[in-house]
């Protein structure tokens, strides 16, 4: 008991004297030498915090990892630690490191689960501990990954099965983005709205750019393209409405909204498409002014 109290008092003394590195080592060693002590867990976490305060990130994470291994039932602390690590993993997501690879659990093709996979697993069991912003980001990145396969798929002949395949991919992408938007957390809800608009418009473009049957006469080809155009406009309208809704929602134009890259993206893509619809209206260029009824002696 004396040895235990003495070691703990030394650690506290280093902490009081504002020697975080020395205090961290003392708390870590205490937790190692007295693993069954009631204070071992708190000493280990305190060591992690003090190592971090001393600028020793590696030792801090080693202490945290040791805590996770020794106290697996402390879900709250595990989620807090894994959230930071999972966020760092998400920063690495890109073409060479898709988010799906991070989400794979051991036994699902992954040698060992990532911090993100462990975080998702724990928060699925304890939703009250989950960070909505992190989950929204994961959903958005899942949408980004699904969008890659969607954009690579062209509409070819025969048209019906090709359209059905691309529509299936589209619905999968939209579901991921809608799930991200449902968290209502910026920037992921705004980014998702922009992507939803882009994917819908891209489907209309894909229809218009699809292969034409080689055996159509000129009149039949004209009729065929009219049908394609009509179907395309359904997707164009839905895509533009997604952008327009985002613009309306940010119409108050707070300082944050004005500088938001996703709001800019929605406006940049929406305005030129809307503007082309007014080209046939001369009053847009030459505004019509209603005539006023004046007496002959009245000055204009």
KEPA-796174 format. One record per atom (N, C-alpha, C, O): residue in three letters; x, y, z. Coordinates in steps of 0.05 Angstrom, whole numbers, plus 5000, padded with zeros to 4 digits. Example, Ala and Ser with C-alpha at 12.3 -4.5 7.8 and 13.67 -1.06 7.14 Angstrom:
2
ala526448865156 ala524649105156 ala526449345156 ala528549345169 ser525749555142 ser527349795143 ser525850015157 ser526850235161 
//
This chain:
300
unk501749765000 unk500050005000 unk501750255000 unk501150454987 unk503950245015 unk505750475017 unk506950524989 unk507150754980 unk507950314976 unk509150344950 unk507150454930 unk507850624913 unk504750364932 unk502650454913 unk502150754917 unk502150904898 unk501750844943 unk501251124948 unk503651294941 unk503351524932 unk505951194946 unk508451344941 unk508651404911 unk509251624902 unk508251194894 unk508451224865 unk506351424855 unk506851594837 unk503951414866 unk501851594857 unk502351874866 unk501852064851 unk503551914890 unk504152174900 unk506352304883 unk506352544879 unk508252144874 unk510452244857 unk509252354831 unk510052574822 unk507452204819 unk506152294794 unk504652554798 unk504752734781 unk503252574820 unk501652814826 unk503553054831 unk502953274823 unk505852994843 unk507753214849 unk508853324822 unk509053564819 unk509553144804 unk510453234778 unk508353404764 unk508953594750 unk505853314766 unk503653454753 unk503353734765 unk502953934751 unk503453754792 unk503154014805 unk505454204798 unk505054444796 unk507754094793 unk510054264787 unk510154334757 unk512154444747 unk508054254743 unk507754324714 unk509954194698 unk511154324680 unk510553944703 unk512453784688 unk510853564674 unk510953334683 unk509353624653 unk507453434642 unk508753174632 unk507552954635 unk511053184619 unk512352944609 unk513052754632 unk512552514631 unk514252864653 unk515052704676 unk512652594690 unk512552354697 unk510552754693 unk508152664706 unk506752444689 unk505752244700 unk506852474663 unk505552274645 unk506952004648 unk505651804650 unk509652014648 unk511151764652 unk510551634679 unk510251384681 unk510251794699 unk509751694726 unk507051564728 unk506651354739 unk504951704716 unk502251584716 unk502151334700 unk500951134708 unk503551334676 unk503551094659 unk504850854674 unk503850634674 unk507150914687 unk508550694701 unk506850594725 unk506850354731 unk505450774738 unk503650694760 unk501550494749 unk501050294761 unk500250574727 unk498150404715 unk499250134706 unk497849934707 unk501850134697 unk503049884689 unk503749704712 unk503349464711 unk504849824733 unk505749664756 unk503449584775 unk503749394790 unk501249734774 unk498949664791 unk496449634773 unk494549784776 unk496449434755 unk494249414736 unk491549364748 unk489449434736 unk491449234772 unk488849174784 unk487849404802 unk485649384813 unk489449614805 unk488649834823 unk486249984811 unk485950004787 unk484550074829 unk482150224820 unk482750474805 unk481150574789 unk485150584810 unk485950834797 unk487650784772 unk488550984759 unk488050534764 unk489850484741 unk488650594715 unk490150714700 unk486150564711 unk484950674687 unk485050974685 unk485951084664 unk484351114706 unk484451404705 unk487251504703 unk487851714691 unk489151354715 unk491951434713 unk492951414685 unk494551574675 unk492151204671 unk492951154644 unk491851374625 unk493251474608 unk489351444629 unk488151654613 unk489451934619 unk489752094601 unk490051974645 unk491352224652 unk494152234640 unk495052444631 unk495452004639 unk498151994626 unk497852074596 unk499552224586 unk495751974583 unk495352044555 unk494952344551 unk496152454533 unk493452464568 unk492952754567 unk495452914572 unk496053104558 unk497052824591 unk499552964598 unk501652934576 unk503153114570 unk501752694564 unk503652654542 unk502852854519 unk504652974507 unk500352874514 unk499353054493 unk500153344500 unk500953494482 unk499753424525 unk500453694534 unk503453744531 unk504253974527 unk504953534533 unk507853564530 unk508753554501 unk511153584495 unk506853504483 unk507553504455 unk508353224445 unk509253204422 unk508053024461 unk508852754453 unk506352594445 unk505052454460 unk505552634419 unk503052524409 unk503252214408 unk501252084414 unk505552114400 unk505851824398 unk505451684425 unk503851494426 unk506751784446 unk506351654472 unk503551694482 unk502451514496 unk502251914475 unk499551954483 unk497751744471 unk495951624485 unk498151684445 unk496451494432 unk497051204441 unk495251034442 unk499551154448 unk500250894459 unk498750844485 unk497750634490 unk498651054502 unk497251034527 unk494250994523 unk493050834537 unk493151134504 unk490351104497 unk489750814487 unk487750694496 unk491450714470 unk491050444459 unk491250244482 unk489750044482 unk493050284500 unk493350104523 unk490750104539 unk489849894549 unk489550344542 unk487050364557 unk484850214543 unk483350064555 unk484650244516 unk482550104501 unk482849804504 unk480749664506 unk485249704505 unk485649414507 unk485049314535 unk484049094539 unk485649474555 unk485349384583 unk482549434594 unk481749294613 unk481149624582 unk478449684592 unk476449694570 unk475349904563 unk475949454558 unk474149444534 unk471249514541 unk469649574522 unk470449504566 unk467749554573 unk467049854575 unk464749934578 unk469150014575 unk468750304577 unk468150414549 unk469850524536 unk465650384540 unk464850454513 unk465050754509 unk465850844487 unk464250914529 unk464251204526 unk467051314519 unk467451474501 unk469051214534 unk471851304529 unk472851204503 unk474251344488 unk472150954496 unk472950834471 unk471951004447 unk473351054428 unk469351074448 unk468151234427 unk469551504424 unk470051594402 unk470151624447 unk471551884447 unk474251864434 unk475052034418 unk475751654440 unk478451624429 unk478251554399 unk479751664383 unk476451374392 unk476151284365 unk475151504346 unk475651504322 unk473551684357 unk472551904340 unk474752074329 unk474752134305 unk476652144346 unk478952294337 unk480552144316 unk481352254295 unk481051894320 unk482551734302 unk481051674276 unk482251684254 unk478451634278 unk476851584254 unk476751834237 unk476851814212 unk476552074249 unk476652324234 unk479252354219 unk479252444196 unk481452274231 unk484052284218 unk484152094194 unk485252154174 unk482951854198 unk482851664176 unk481151774152 unk481851734129 unk479051914158 unk477352014137 unk478752224120 unk478252264097 unk480752364133 unk482252564118 unk483952434096 unk484852564078 unk484352174098 unk486052034078 unk484351914056 unk485551804037 unk481751934057 unk480051814037 unk480451944010 unk480552194008 unk480751783989 unk481251883962 unk481151643943 unk480351423951 unk481951683918 unk481851473898 unk483351223907 unk482451003902 unk485551253921 unk487151023929 unk486250903955 unk487150683963 unk484551043970 unk483650963996 unk480751023999 unk480051224012 unk478950863987 unk476050913989 unk474950874017 unk476150724033 unk472851014023 unk471650994049 unk470650704055 unk470550624078 unk469850564034 unk468950284038 unk471150114050 unk470549924065 unk473650164043 unk475850014055 unk476050064085 unk476749884100 unk475550304093 unk475650374121 unk473350254137 unk473550194161 unk471050214123 unk468650114137 unk468649814140 unk467049704154 unk470449674126 unk470549384127 unk471449294155 unk473449384165 unk469949104166 unk470748994192 unk472448744187 unk472448634165 unk473948664208 unk475448414206 unk473548184200 unk471448154212 unk474348024180 unk472547814171 unk470947884147 unk469847714134 unk470948144140 unk469548244116 unk471648324095 unk471048484077 unk473948204096 unk476048264076 unk478148444088 unk480148494074 unk477848534112 unk479848704125 unk481548534144 unk480448374159 unk484148574143 unk485948424162 unk485248504191 unk485148324208 unk484848754195 unk483948844222 unk482249094217 unk482749244199 unk480249134234 unk478449364230 unk479849634234 unk481649654251 unk479049824218 unk480150094221 unk478850224246 unk476950114257 unk479950444253 unk478750594276 unk475850674269 unk474150664286 unk475450744244 unk472750824235 unk470850594237 unk468550624247 unk471650364228 unk469950124230 unk469250054259 unk466949994265 unk471150074276 unk470650024305 unk468750234316 unk467050174333 unk469250484308 unk467450704317 unk464550654309 unk462750684325 unk464150584283 unk461550534273 unk460250304287 unk457850314294 unk461750094292 unk460749864306 unk459749934334 unk457649844343 unk461350084348 unk460650164375 unk458250354376 unk456450314393 unk458150544358 unk455950744358 unk453350624347 unk451250734352 unk453550414331 unk451150274323 unk449750154347 unk447250144348 unk451350064366 unk450249954391 unk449450174410 unk447750134427 unk450850394409 unk450350624427 unk450050884410 unk451851044410 unk447750914396 unk447351154379 unk447551414394 unk448151624382 unk447051404420 unk447151654436 unk449951764438 unk450352004444 unk451951594432 unk454751684434 unk455851784407 unk458051894406 unk454351744386 unk455351804359 unk455552104354 unk453852254365 unk457452184339 unk457752464330 unk456452494303 unk457452394283 unk454152634301 unk452752664276 unk454452774253 unk454152694230 unk456252954259 unk457853074238 unk459652874226 unk460052874201 unk460752694242 unk462452484231 unk460852294214 unk461752214192 unk458452214224 unk456852024208 unk455852144182 unk455652014162 unk455252404183 unk454352544158 unk456652544138 unk456252504114 unk459052584148 unk461352584130 unk461852314118 unk462452294094 unk461452104134 unk461751834123 unk459751774101 unk460451664081 unk457251854106 unk455151814086 unk455751964060 unk455451854038 unk456752204063 unk457452364039 unk459652224024 unk459552213999 unk461652134038 unk463951994024 unk463051734011 unk464151653991 unk461151604024 unk459951364011 unk458551443985 unk458751293965 unk457251663985 unk456051763961 unk458051833939 unk457651773916 unk460251953948 unk462352023929 unk463551773916 unk464151773892 unk463851563932 unk464951313921 unk462951193901 unk463751093880 unk460451183908 unk458351073891 unk458051243865 unk457451133844 unk458551503867 unk458251673844 unk460351613823 unk459851643799 unk462651523831 unk464751453812 unk463851233793 unk464151253769 unk462651013804 unk461650793788 unk459350893770 unk459050803747 unk457651063782 unk455351163767 unk456251323742 unk455151283720 unk458151503746 unk458951673724 unk460451523702 unk460351603679 unk461651303709 unk463151143689 unk461250983671 unk462150893650 unk458850943680 unk457050773665 unk455550933644 unk454051123650 unk455950863619 unk454650993597 unk452050853590 unk451650623595 unk450251003577 unk447750893567 unk448250803538 unk448850973521 unk447950553532 unk448550443506 unk446150283496 unk444050263510 unk446350183472 unk444250013461 unk444749723469 unk447049643470 unk442649573474 unk439749653474 unk439149833497 unk440149803519 unk437450023492 unk437050243511 unk435750163537 unk436750243559 unk433650003536 unk432149933561 unk433849823583 unk433749923605 unk435349603579 unk436949493601 unk439249683610 unk439949693633 unk440249843591 unk442450023598 unk441350253615 unk442650323635 unk439050353609 unk437750563625 unk437050453653 unk437550593673 unk436050213654 unk435350093679 unk437850063697 unk437750113721 unk440049983685 unk442549953701 unk443450213712 unk444150243736 unk443450423695 unk444450683704 unk442550803724 unk443350943743 unk439950753721 unk437950853741 unk438450723768 unk438150853789 unk439050463768 unk439550323793 unk441950453807 unk441950493831 unk444050503792 unk446450633803 unk445750913813 unk446750993834 unk444051053799 unk443251323807 unk441851323833 unk442351483851 unk439951133836 unk438351123861 unk440151053885 unk439751153907 unk442150883880 unk444050823901 unk445651063910 unk445951113934 unk446551223890 unk448051463897 unk446251663911 unk447051783932 unk443851703901 unk442051903914 unk441351823942 unk441051993960 unk441051563947 unk440451473974 unk442651553994 unk442151644016 unk445151513985 unk447451584003 unk447451884008 unk447851964031 unk447152043988 unk447152333991 unk444752424008 unk445052604025 unk442452314004 unk440152384020 unk440452314049 unk439652464067 unk441752084054 unk442352014082 unk444252204095 unk444052274118 unk446152304079 unk448052504090 unk446652764095 unk447052894116 unk444852844077 unk443453094080 unk441453084103 unk440953294115 unk440452844110 unk438552824131 unk439652904158 unk438052964176 unk442252904161 unk443452984187 unk443153294190 unk443453394213 unk442653434168 unk442353724169 unk444753864182 unk444454054198 unk447153774175 unk449553884186 unk451353984163 unk452053824145 unk451954244163 unk453754354143 unk456654264149 unk457354244172 unk458254224128 unk457654274100 unk456454034085 unk455854054061 unk456053804099 unk455353564085 unk452553564074 unk452053444053 unk450653704087 unk447953724075 unk448053894050 unk446653824030 unk449554104049 unk449754274026 unk451254134003 unk450554143980 unk453454004011 unk454953853991 unk453253633978 unk453353583954 unk451553503994 unk449853293984 unk447753403965 unk447153283945 unk446653643972 unk444653763954 unk445853833927 unk444653783906 unk448353933927 unk449753993901 unk450153733885 unk449653723861 unk451153523899 unk451653273885 unk449053143874 unk449053033853 unk446953163890 unk444353053880 unk443553193854 unk442753063835 unk443853453854 unk443153603829 unk444953523806 unk444053483784 unk447553493811 unk449453413790 unk448853133779 unk448953093755 unk448252953797 unk447752673788 unk445152653771 unk445052513752 unk443152813779 unk440652803764 unk440952933736 unk440152823716 unk442353163736 unk442853293710 unk444653113693 unk444253093668 unk446552973705 unk448352793690 unk446752563677 unk447452473656 unk444652483690 unk443052263678 unk441552373653 unk441452233633 unk440552613655 unk439352733631 unk441352763609 unk440652713585 unk443752853616 unk445852883595 unk446552613583 unk446952593559 unk446652403600 unk447352133590 unk445252033570 unk445851903550 unk442652093576 unk440552023557 unk440952163530 unk440752033509 unk441452423531 unk441852573506 unk444352483491 unk444352503466 unk446352383505 unk448852303492 unk448952013486 unk450951913476 unk446751863491 unk446751573487 unk446851503458 unk446351673440 unk447551253453 unk447751163425 unk444951163411 unk442951123424 unk445051223385 unk442551223369 unk442550973352 unk444650893341 unk440250853349 unk440050623330 unk440850703302 unk440050913292 unk442450543289 unk443550613263 unk441550583241 unk442050703219 unk439350443245 unk437450393223 unk435150583222 unk433150533208 unk435150803237 unk432950993238 unk433051173214 unk435151273206 unk430751223202 unk430551433181 unk430751703194 unk430751723219 unk430951913178 unk431252183189 unk428852253206 unk429152363228 unk426452193197 unk424052263213 unk423952103238 unk423252203259 unk424551843236 unk424551673260 unk426651763280 unk426151753305 unk428951843270 unk431051943288 unk430152193303 unk430652223326 unk428752363288 unk427752613300 unk425752543322 unk425852663344 unk423952363317 unk421952283337 unk423352143361 unk422552193384 unk425351983355 unk426851843376 unk428152043395 unk428152013420 unk429352253383 unk430852443399 unk428852623415 unk429552723437 unk426452663404 unk424452813419 unk423752673445 unk423352793466 unk423452403442 unk422752243466 unk425052263486 unk424552293510 unk427552233477 unk429852253495 unk429952523509 unk430452543533 unk429452733493 unk429453003505 unk427353043526 unk427853163547 unk424952933521 unk422752953540 unk423552803566 unk423052903588 unk424652563563 unk425452413587 unk427752553602 unk427852553626 unk429552673586 unk431852813599 unk430953043615 unk432053093637 unk428953193606 unk428153433620 unk427053363648 unk427053533666 unk425953123651 unk425053053678 unk427353053698 unk427053133721 unk429652953689 unk431952943706 unk433253223709 unk434253293730 unk433253373687 unk434253653688 unk432653813709 unk433853953725 unk430053793708 unk428353943726 unk428853863755 unk429054033773 unk429053603760 unk429553513788 unk432253603798 unk432553683821 unk434253593780 unk436953683788 unk437053983794 unk438154063814 unk435754133777 unk435754423781 unk434154503806 unk434854693820 unk432154343812 unk430554403836 unk432154353861 unk431954493881 unk433954143860 unk435654093883 unk437554333888 unk437954413911 unk438654443866 unk440354673869 unk438754923878 unk439655073896 unk436454953866 unk434755193873 unk433855183902 unk433755393915 unk433254943912 unk432454923940 unk434755003959 unk434255133979 unk437154913952 unk439454993968 unk439855293968 unk440355423988 unk439555413944 unk439855713942 unk437755853958 unk438256053971 unk435255743957 unk433055873973 unk433655844002 unk433156034017 unk434555624011 unk435055584040 unk437255764050 unk437255834074 unk439055844033 unk441256024041 unk440756304031 unk442656464029 unk438256364024 unk437656624013 unk438056854033 unk438457084025 unk438056794059 unk438557004079 unk441357104077 unk441957334086 unk443156944065 unk445957034059 unk447357134084 unk448257364085 unk447656954103 unk449457024125 unk452357014115 unk452856924093 unk454157114131 unk456957124122 unk457956844116 unk459456804096 unk457056644131 unk457856374126 unk456756274100 unk458156144084 unk454256334094 unk452956244069 unk454356364045 unk454756234025 unk455056624046 unk456256764024 unk458856634016 unk459556613992 unk460356534036 unk463056424031 unk462956124027 unk465055994021 unk460655994029 unk460455704028 unk460955613999 unk459555693981 unk462855433996 unk463655343969 unk461355193956 unk461155203931 unk459755053971 unk457654893960 unk455355063950 unk454055003930 unk454755273965 unk452655463956 unk453555593930 unk451955633912 unk456155673929 unk457155783904 unk456955583881 unk456255663859 unk457455333887 unk457355123866 unk454555093855 unk454055073831 unk452555103873 unk449755083865 unk448955323847 unk447655283827 unk449655563855 unk449055793840 unk450455793813 unk449255853792 unk452955713813 unk454555713788 unk453355523767 unk453555583743 unk452255303776 unk451155113758 unk448255173751 unk447255113729 unk446755293769 unk443955343765 unk443455593747 unk441855573728 unk444755813752 unk444056063738 unk444356043708 unk442556133694 unk446555933697 unk446655923667 unk444455753655 unk443455813633 unk443655543669 unk441455373658 unk438755523658 unk437255503640 unk438355673680 unk435855823681 unk435856053661 unk433856113649 unk438156183658 unk438456413640 unk437756343611 unk436556513597 unk438456103602 unk437956033574 unk434956023568 unk434156033545 unk433255993588 unk430355983583 unk429156253577 unk426856273569 unk430756463581 unk429656733576 unk430756853550 unk430157083544 unk432256693535 unk433456803511 unk431356883490 unk431857063474 unk429056753491 unk426956813471 unk425157043480 unk423257103466 unk425657163503 unk423957373513 unk425357643511 unk427057703527 unk424657803491 unk426058053486 unk425858253509 unk427558423513 unk423658223525 unk423258423546 unk425458393568 unk425858583584 unk426858173568 unk429058143588 unk431258333580 unk432558443598 unk431758363554 unk433858543545 unk432858823542 unk434159023549 unk430358843532 unk429059103528 unk426559113545 unk424359043535 unk426659193570 unk424359183588 unk422059343577 unk422359563566 unk419659233580 unk417259363572 unk416359563593 unk416259493617 unk415759813585 unk414860023604 unk412060093596 unk411460173574 unk410360073616 unk407460143611 unk407160443604 unk408460603617 unk405460503584 unk404960783577 unk403260913598 unk401560793610 unk403661173601 unk402061333620 unk400161523605 unk400961643585 unk397761553614 unk395861723601 unk396362013611 unk395862073634 unk397262193593 unk397862473600 unk396262663583 unk395562603560 unk395662893594 unk394263113579 unk396363233560 unk398763233566 unk395463353537 unk397363473518 unk399263683530 unk401463713521 unk398263833550 unk399964053561 unk401663963585 unk403064123597 unk401563703591 unk403063603614 unk405963533605 unk406363413584 unk407763613621 unk410563533615 unk410963233621 unk409663133640 unk412563103606 unk413062813611 unk414462783638 unk415062553646 
//
